[in-house]
Amino acid sequence: MLMTAATPSAPPAPPPAPQATLLLLVRHGETPTTGRVLPGRAPGLHLSGRGRAQAERVAERLAGLPVDVIYSSPLERTRETAEPTATCTGLEVKENAGLIECDVGEWTGAALADLAALQQWQAVQHSPSAFRFPDGESFAAMQARIVGALEKLCAAHAGGVVVCFSHADPIKAAVAHALGTHLDHFQRIVISPGSVSAISYVEGQAPAVLMVNATLEPLSGLRES
């Protein structure tokens, strides 16, 4: 009986590489107290006219991106900033408590000029990892909170485009974590009103920071539609 050599089977195809999740962190627009007061989580603070224009500009810059979901801190100023983007995309704004501003406790509503005269203010600027606001939240707890929230959101929308509207210090802390920068240096990161910062997340890999504090250019090039 004639025997023929067995045809070698093709090696199994490698599993597809996981697609990156694009996370966009948007700081709320200006309010009447921006740069003058530490508002913390005080309710009732709304966008100024300039802040509303910044919110509209964010929506214009996000046009062309295949946004999957929009999340916002529960505070009014972040939700108002998210509204034009929600209108343009046809998506609802989902509140997420992990995106809320740092709880500044007894310093809520204090003038920044008065706080800058305090000895404790030096710790806020130069050793924030060891600082807790009087009767409030520590920077370390704030960073752990927002990083944990963002990781959960990226896992829930893996491979998608996730837009999160939040506040300056939480965004700075999240960017510092993604960069591998110690929390004591997070004050060196600038996050302006209405700015967008972009981080790419791939499961099992370190995050990649694509953009920080962008305020002008369109963002459609970050992800093909």
Buried (B, 14 or more C-beta within 10 A) or exposed (E): EEEEEEEEEEEEEEEEEEEBBBBBBBBBBBBEBBEEBBBBBBEEBBBBEBBBBBBBBBBEBBEBBEBBBBBBBBBBBBBBBBBBBBEBBEBEBEBBEBBBBBBBBEBBEBEEEEBEEEEEBEBBEEEBBEBBBEEBBBBBEBBBBBBEBBBEBBEEBBBBBBBBBBBBBBBBBBBBBBBEBEBBEBBEBEBBBBBBBBBBBBEEEEBEBBBBBBBEEEBBEBBEE
